[in-house]
C-alpha cells in the first residue's frame, strides 16, 4: 500500500505536545512575506462575529509590544493597516533568526 495520509490541517495542539520548543512559532501560521492570510478581512469578520480568539489569531495579535495598547475588540481596519509594517518586520526577524532567507 502506498503512503497513508495520517494528518493534515491545523495541528497546533500536536505541535505543542510533541515539539514544545516550536510552540512560540504557531502564531505565525498562515503568515507570509505579504502578511497574514486575509489579514484585514479575516480579523474584522471574526470581530464582527464575536470570535475574539479567531480575530486575535488572524491578526497575530500579541506579536508586537504596541498590541497591549489596543483591546482586541477595538481593532479596526486602520489599526490593522498601521500595524502591518511592524508585524512584517517582526516576522522577518523570526524567519531570519531560524536561519532562513527572507
PyMOL commands that set and color helices and strands:
alter all, ss='L'
color gray80, all
select helices_A, chain A and resi 12-18+20-28+39-49+52-59+65-69+72-74+77-97
alter helices_A, ss='H'
color red, helices_A
select strands_A, chain A and resi 31-32+35-36
alter strands_A, ss='S'
color yellow, strands_A
deselect
rebuild
show_as cartoon
